């Protein structure tokens, strides 16, 4: 939909990256003391598995900060190479400080989808029974075939979810460590660190058809790659989130609709608070990062969902980068590259009672995408838009949105100013910095 000649994409990237590389060099010289304390700096002397979040580094540094399993004894330090061993290590030792080192790729669905099928499940029969020409669009699906699908989904859920306890550090060893097919659940705990993993979005083997979802119905999937649910003091750093071998473009269509087998890459929901996500790559995904999952969740979410996003790279991402409800979200020094040949919807979603502070981010857009699309208004809520750059030029994102949507404008001034920051780079330096340092395998 937004495709264009490769030569035009190349011209934009060369211009932006060339400027950014020069500025990045200047920024590094000017902020040497800060950079030496940064986890990506090559001269950092400490064992990454025992590194704690630096003081002042985003919302997760609030109060006691985030230390994960840094104080783990030898008996609570594990190296795992299989999904089964990983889940066993998570379950061992209670809430004593724990370090889990991941070697290689942990595959949560190595046995394939057929291993989760419940008695009575038959996908061809499911398609025949709930074909809109037979079932219609007025009521949700029900009956034995839907029950068998739900039972199969329950089996998959039990097999692929891994629950992370408090006071834990999970870290990949080297450049090729990660998880595929699994869903990390950081639920109702405090003090967790996850670093240096390539996390491939799990495939839902049994999406549900909902004929009432929209005018034409939709396939709905479960299983986010990582969920922070009601947890506090969580640091997500130097990871790569991706659809990997199964992008949406590889998925089939049924009833004329995409057979969607992916959910989110990272969701921060249900009273989660004090989270820092830094130096990650989010790649090739549709609905990517959600902060707050319901407008009706004031009882759990109001005053919480305080999240910092800095020095993350979003590439080939369609929407929700992030979509925000309730939270005070500090998004600075992130790079949004949407030049890949797939539909682009928006980056920042402004939702119910949100208070987004977006500063010194860099956006690389093709000519077919207007800066007016960067912000998406879901509900009326104020935000701060400060010193953001589009294709190497300072751009007032709120003004761009309001010019395109004069009858439904966004309001400026989030009503707060972030103070928990360690390093702030010029936005022109951000594309080169995140390309060089953001993502798994780039932790130094």
C-alpha positions as CSV (number, residue, x, y, z in Angstrom):
1,X,0.0,0.0,0.0
2,X,2.9,2.4,0.8
3,X,5.4,0.8,-1.5
4,X,7.8,2.9,-3.5
5,X,11.0,2.4,-5.5
6,X,14.0,1.1,-3.6
7,X,16.1,3.9,-4.8
8,X,13.9,6.5,-3.0
9,X,14.1,4.5,0.2
10,X,17.9,4.4,-0.2
11,X,18.1,8.1,-0.6
12,X,16.2,8.8,2.6
13,X,18.2,6.4,4.6
14,X,21.6,7.6,3.3
15,X,20.7,11.2,4.0
16,X,19.3,10.5,7.5
17,X,22.0,8.0,8.5
18,X,24.9,10.1,7.2
19,X,23.8,13.0,9.3
20,X,23.1,10.8,12.3
21,X,26.5,9.1,12.2
22,X,28.2,12.5,12.3
23,X,26.1,13.6,15.2
24,X,26.4,10.3,17.0
25,X,30.2,10.7,17.0
26,X,29.8,14.2,18.5
27,X,27.3,13.0,21.1
28,X,29.6,10.2,22.2
29,X,32.5,12.5,22.7
30,X,30.3,15.1,24.5
31,X,28.7,12.5,26.9
32,X,31.6,10.1,27.6
33,X,30.9,9.9,31.3
34,X,27.3,9.0,30.7
35,X,28.1,6.5,28.0
36,X,30.6,4.7,30.1
37,X,27.8,3.9,32.6
38,X,25.5,2.7,29.8
39,X,25.1,-1.0,29.4
40,X,25.7,-0.9,25.6
41,X,29.1,0.8,26.0
42,X,31.9,-1.6,25.0
43,X,34.1,-0.7,28.0
44,X,31.6,-1.6,30.6
45,X,33.4,-4.0,32.9
46,X,30.6,-5.8,34.7
47,X,29.0,-9.2,34.1
48,X,25.8,-8.3,32.2
49,X,23.9,-11.1,34.0
50,X,24.5,-9.2,37.3
51,X,24.0,-5.7,36.0
52,X,21.2,-3.7,37.6
53,X,19.3,-0.9,36.0
54,X,21.3,2.3,36.4
55,X,20.0,4.9,38.8
56,X,17.7,7.4,37.0
57,X,17.2,5.2,33.9
58,X,13.5,5.6,33.3
59,X,10.5,4.7,35.4
60,X,11.8,1.3,36.4
61,X,14.6,3.1,38.4
62,X,11.9,4.7,40.7
63,X,12.2,4.1,44.4
64,X,14.2,0.9,45.1
65,X,15.1,0.5,41.4
66,X,15.3,-2.7,39.5
67,X,18.0,-5.3,40.3
68,X,16.5,-8.5,39.1
69,X,18.6,-11.5,40.1
70,X,21.9,-9.6,40.5
71,X,22.4,-10.9,44.1
72,X,21.7,-14.5,43.1
73,X,23.8,-17.2,44.8
74,X,25.5,-19.9,42.7
75,X,22.7,-22.4,43.6
76,X,20.2,-20.0,42.0
77,X,22.1,-19.4,38.8
78,X,21.0,-21.6,35.9
79,X,22.0,-22.1,32.3
80,X,19.3,-23.6,30.1
81,X,19.1,-24.8,26.5
82,X,15.5,-26.2,26.2
83,X,12.1,-24.8,26.9
84,X,11.4,-27.5,29.5
85,X,14.6,-26.6,31.4
86,X,13.8,-22.9,31.2
87,X,10.4,-23.4,32.8
88,X,11.9,-25.7,35.4
89,X,14.5,-23.0,36.3
90,X,11.7,-20.4,36.6
91,X,9.8,-22.6,39.0
92,X,12.9,-23.4,41.2
93,X,13.9,-21.5,44.3
94,X,10.8,-19.4,44.9
95,X,11.5,-15.7,45.0
96,X,15.1,-15.9,46.0
97,X,17.2,-13.8,43.6
98,X,17.7,-15.9,40.4
99,X,19.7,-15.6,37.2
100,X,18.7,-17.7,34.2
101,X,21.1,-17.7,31.2
102,X,19.6,-18.8,27.9
103,X,21.9,-20.7,25.5
104,X,20.6,-21.0,21.9
105,X,17.0,-20.9,20.9
106,X,14.3,-22.3,23.2
107,X,11.5,-23.7,21.1
108,X,8.2,-23.9,23.0
109,X,6.3,-25.5,20.1
110,X,8.9,-27.9,18.7
111,X,6.3,-30.7,18.4
112,X,4.0,-28.6,16.3
113,X,0.4,-27.6,16.6
114,X,-1.0,-31.1,16.2
115,X,0.4,-31.9,19.7
116,X,-2.1,-29.5,21.2
117,X,-5.2,-30.7,19.4
118,X,-8.1,-31.8,21.7
119,X,-10.4,-34.7,20.8
120,X,-13.0,-33.6,18.3
121,X,-10.9,-30.8,16.8
122,X,-11.1,-30.7,13.0
123,X,-10.1,-27.5,11.3
124,X,-11.7,-28.3,8.0
125,X,-15.0,-29.1,9.7
126,X,-14.6,-25.9,11.7
127,X,-14.3,-23.9,8.5
128,X,-17.3,-25.6,7.0
129,X,-19.5,-25.2,10.0
130,X,-18.8,-21.5,10.6
131,X,-18.6,-20.3,7.0
132,X,-20.5,-17.0,7.0
133,X,-22.7,-18.3,4.2
134,X,-23.8,-21.0,6.6
135,X,-23.5,-19.4,10.0
136,X,-24.0,-15.7,9.1
137,X,-22.5,-12.7,10.9
138,X,-25.1,-12.0,13.6
139,X,-24.0,-14.3,16.4
140,X,-20.7,-15.6,17.8
141,X,-19.7,-19.2,17.0
142,X,-20.7,-22.0,19.4
143,X,-21.1,-25.7,19.5
144,X,-18.9,-28.8,19.6
145,X,-16.4,-27.7,17.1
146,X,-15.9,-24.3,18.8
147,X,-15.6,-26.2,22.2
148,X,-12.9,-28.5,20.7
149,X,-11.0,-25.4,19.3
150,X,-11.2,-23.8,22.8
151,X,-10.0,-27.0,24.5
152,X,-7.1,-27.1,22.0
153,X,-6.2,-23.5,22.7
154,X,-6.2,-24.3,26.4
155,X,-3.6,-27.0,25.8
156,X,-1.4,-24.7,23.8
157,X,-1.7,-22.0,26.5
158,X,-0.5,-24.3,29.2
159,X,2.4,-25.5,27.1
160,X,3.8,-22.2,25.9
161,X,3.3,-19.8,28.8
162,X,6.3,-19.3,31.1
163,X,5.7,-17.4,34.4
164,X,8.6,-15.3,35.6
165,X,9.0,-15.0,39.4
166,X,10.1,-11.9,41.3
167,X,13.8,-11.0,41.7
168,X,14.8,-12.7,38.4
169,X,17.2,-11.8,35.6
170,X,16.7,-13.7,32.3
171,X,19.6,-13.1,29.8
172,X,20.7,-14.6,26.6
173,X,24.3,-15.8,26.2
174,X,26.0,-14.4,23.2
175,X,24.5,-13.2,19.9
176,X,22.1,-16.1,19.1
177,X,19.9,-16.7,22.2
178,X,16.2,-16.5,22.2
179,X,12.7,-17.9,22.5
180,X,10.4,-19.0,19.7
181,X,6.8,-20.1,20.2
182,X,6.7,-19.1,23.9
183,X,5.0,-16.4,25.8
184,X,6.8,-14.8,28.8
185,X,4.4,-13.9,31.5
186,X,5.7,-11.3,34.0
187,X,2.6,-11.4,36.2
188,X,2.0,-9.9,39.6
189,X,5.6,-9.8,40.6
190,X,8.3,-7.2,41.3
191,X,11.9,-6.7,40.2
192,X,12.5,-8.5,36.9
193,X,15.1,-8.0,34.2
194,X,15.0,-9.5,30.6
195,X,17.9,-8.9,28.3
196,X,19.6,-10.0,25.1
197,X,16.9,-12.3,23.8
198,X,15.5,-12.6,20.3
199,X,11.8,-13.3,21.0
200,X,9.9,-14.6,18.0
201,X,6.1,-14.0,18.4
202,X,4.3,-17.2,19.2
203,X,1.8,-18.6,16.6
204,X,-1.7,-19.2,17.9
205,X,-2.4,-22.6,16.5
206,X,-6.2,-22.2,17.1
207,X,-7.4,-18.6,16.3
208,X,-11.1,-18.0,16.9
209,X,-13.4,-16.9,14.2
210,X,-15.6,-14.0,15.4
211,X,-18.3,-13.2,12.7
212,X,-19.5,-10.2,14.8
213,X,-16.1,-8.5,14.8
214,X,-16.5,-5.7,12.2
215,X,-18.5,-5.8,9.1
216,X,-16.8,-8.9,7.7
217,X,-15.8,-10.8,10.8
218,X,-12.2,-11.4,12.0
219,X,-9.9,-14.1,13.2
220,X,-8.7,-13.3,16.7
221,X,-5.5,-14.7,18.3
222,X,-4.0,-15.0,21.7
223,X,-0.4,-15.1,23.1
224,X,1.7,-12.0,23.3
225,X,5.5,-12.6,23.0
226,X,5.8,-10.9,26.4
227,X,3.2,-9.6,28.9
228,X,3.9,-7.4,31.9
229,X,0.7,-7.8,33.9
230,X,0.3,-6.1,37.3
231,X,4.0,-6.2,37.9
232,X,6.4,-3.5,39.0
233,X,10.0,-2.5,38.5
234,X,10.7,-4.3,35.2
235,X,13.6,-3.6,32.8
236,X,13.3,-4.9,29.2
237,X,16.6,-4.2,27.5
238,X,18.5,-5.1,24.3
239,X,16.0,-7.6,23.1
240,X,14.6,-8.2,19.6
241,X,10.9,-8.8,19.1
242,X,10.0,-10.1,15.7
243,X,7.5,-12.4,13.8
244,X,10.6,-14.1,12.5
245,X,9.9,-17.0,10.1
246,X,6.1,-16.4,10.2
247,X,5.3,-12.8,9.1
248,X,1.7,-11.9,8.6
249,X,2.4,-12.0,4.8
250,X,3.0,-15.7,5.1
251,X,-0.4,-16.5,6.8
252,X,-3.4,-17.8,4.8
253,X,-6.8,-16.2,4.5
254,X,-10.1,-17.9,5.3
255,X,-13.6,-16.4,4.7
256,X,-11.7,-13.6,2.9
257,X,-10.0,-12.5,6.1
258,X,-6.4,-12.9,7.3
259,X,-6.0,-16.0,9.5
260,X,-4.3,-13.9,12.1
261,X,-2.1,-16.0,14.4
262,X,-0.2,-13.2,16.1
263,X,-1.1,-11.0,19.0
264,X,1.2,-8.3,20.5
265,X,5.0,-8.3,20.9
266,X,5.0,-6.6,24.3
267,X,1.9,-5.7,26.3
268,X,2.1,-3.7,29.6
269,X,-1.3,-4.0,31.3
270,X,-3.6,-4.4,34.3
271,X,-1.9,-2.2,36.9
272,X,1.7,-2.8,35.7
273,X,3.9,0.1,36.8
274,X,7.5,1.4,36.7
275,X,8.8,-0.2,33.5
276,X,11.8,0.7,31.4
277,X,12.1,-0.7,27.9
278,X,15.5,0.4,26.4
279,X,17.6,-0.5,23.4
280,X,15.2,-3.1,22.0
281,X,14.3,-3.7,18.4
282,X,10.6,-4.3,17.5
283,X,10.4,-5.6,13.9
284,X,7.9,-6.7,11.3
285,X,4.8,-6.8,13.3
286,X,1.3,-5.4,13.2
287,X,-0.1,-4.5,16.7
288,X,3.2,-4.2,18.5
289,X,3.2,-2.6,21.9
290,X,0.2,-1.8,24.1
291,X,0.2,0.0,27.4
292,X,-3.1,-0.4,29.1
293,X,-5.7,-2.8,27.6
294,X,-9.1,-1.4,28.5
295,X,-10.7,2.0,28.8
296,X,-12.8,0.6,31.7
297,X,-9.7,-0.4,33.8
298,X,-9.5,2.8,35.9
299,X,-9.7,0.8,39.1
300,X,-6.4,-1.0,38.3
301,X,-4.7,1.4,35.9
302,X,-5.3,4.9,37.0
303,X,-2.1,6.4,38.4
304,X,0.0,3.4,37.1
305,X,1.3,2.2,33.8
306,X,4.3,4.5,34.2
307,X,6.6,3.4,31.4
308,X,9.8,4.7,29.8
309,X,10.7,3.8,26.2
310,X,14.1,5.0,25.0
311,X,16.6,4.1,22.3
312,X,14.3,1.5,20.8
313,X,14.2,0.7,17.1
314,X,10.8,0.1,15.5
315,X,11.1,-1.2,12.0
316,X,8.4,-2.6,9.7
317,X,5.8,-2.0,12.5
318,X,2.3,-1.2,11.4
319,X,0.7,0.3,14.6
320,X,0.8,0.5,18.4
321,X,4.3,1.7,19.0
322,X,2.9,2.2,21.6
323,X,-0.9,2.6,22.0
324,X,-1.4,4.1,25.4
325,X,-4.2,4.3,28.0
326,X,-3.9,5.9,31.4
327,X,-0.1,5.8,31.7
328,X,2.5,8.5,32.0
329,X,4.7,7.3,29.2
330,X,8.1,8.9,28.5
331,X,9.1,8.0,24.9
332,X,12.3,9.6,23.8
333,X,15.2,8.8,21.5
334,X,13.4,6.0,19.7
335,X,13.6,5.5,15.9
336,X,10.6,4.6,13.9
337,X,11.5,3.4,10.4
338,X,8.3,2.7,8.4
339,X,9.9,2.6,4.9
340,X,9.4,-1.2,4.6
341,X,6.9,-2.2,2.0
342,X,3.9,-2.9,4.2
343,X,0.8,-0.9,5.3
344,X,1.6,1.7,8.0
345,X,-1.2,2.9,10.3
346,X,0.4,5.0,13.1
347,X,3.1,5.0,15.7
348,X,1.8,6.7,18.9
349,X,-1.8,5.9,19.8
350,X,-3.4,8.4,22.1
351,X,-5.9,6.6,24.3
352,X,-8.2,7.1,27.3
353,X,-6.6,9.2,30.1
354,X,-3.1,8.8,28.6
355,X,-0.3,11.2,29.3
356,X,2.3,10.6,26.6
357,X,5.6,12.7,26.6
358,X,7.2,12.2,23.2
359,X,10.6,13.9,22.9
360,X,13.6,13.8,20.5
361,X,12.3,10.7,18.6
362,X,13.3,10.1,14.9
363,X,10.9,9.0,12.2
364,X,11.9,7.8,8.8
365,X,8.8,8.0,6.5
366,X,8.5,7.3,2.8
367,X,7.0,10.1,0.6
368,X,3.7,8.3,0.6
369,X,3.2,8.6,4.3
370,X,2.4,11.9,5.9
371,X,3.7,13.0,9.3
372,X,0.1,13.6,10.1
373,X,-0.3,9.8,10.5
374,X,2.4,9.4,13.2
375,X,-0.2,10.3,15.9
376,X,-3.5,8.5,16.2
377,X,-6.3,9.9,18.4
378,X,-8.4,7.2,19.9
379,X,-9.7,9.3,22.8
380,X,-9.3,12.9,23.9
381,X,-6.1,13.1,26.0
382,X,-3.3,15.7,26.1
383,X,0.3,14.8,25.1
384,X,3.6,16.6,24.9
385,X,5.3,16.6,21.5
386,X,8.8,18.1,21.7
387,X,11.8,18.2,19.3
388,X,10.8,15.2,17.2
389,X,12.3,14.8,13.8
390,X,10.8,13.4,10.6
391,X,13.2,12.5,7.8
392,X,15.9,14.6,9.4
393,X,13.8,17.7,10.0
394,X,12.1,19.0,13.2
395,X,8.4,18.4,12.9
396,X,5.5,19.5,15.0
397,X,3.6,16.2,15.1
398,X,0.5,17.6,16.9
399,X,0.2,20.4,14.3
400,X,0.6,17.9,11.5
401,X,-2.2,15.8,13.0
402,X,-4.5,18.7,13.6
403,X,-4.1,20.2,10.1
404,X,-5.2,16.8,8.7
405,X,-8.0,16.4,11.3
406,X,-9.3,19.9,12.0
407,X,-12.6,18.7,13.5
408,X,-10.9,16.2,15.9
409,X,-7.7,17.9,17.1
410,X,-5.2,16.6,19.7
411,X,-4.4,18.7,22.8
412,X,-0.9,19.6,23.8
413,X,0.8,19.5,27.2
414,X,0.7,16.1,29.0
415,X,0.9,18.0,32.3
416,X,4.1,16.4,33.6
417,X,7.8,16.5,32.8
418,X,10.1,13.4,32.9
419,X,13.0,13.5,35.3
420,X,14.2,9.9,35.2
421,X,16.6,10.0,32.3
422,X,20.4,9.3,32.1
423,X,21.3,9.9,28.4
424,X,19.5,12.0,25.9
425,X,20.8,12.1,22.3
426,X,20.1,14.5,19.5
427,X,17.3,13.0,17.4
428,X,19.4,13.1,14.3
429,X,21.9,10.7,16.0
430,X,19.1,8.3,17.0
431,X,18.8,6.2,13.8
432,X,22.5,5.4,13.7
433,X,22.7,4.7,17.4
434,X,19.7,2.4,17.5
435,X,20.8,0.6,14.3
436,X,24.2,-0.1,15.9
437,X,23.2,-0.9,19.5
438,X,19.5,-1.7,19.8
439,X,18.4,-5.4,19.8
440,X,19.6,-8.8,20.9
441,X,23.2,-9.7,20.3
442,X,24.3,-6.1,20.7
443,X,24.7,-6.0,24.5
444,X,28.3,-5.2,25.5
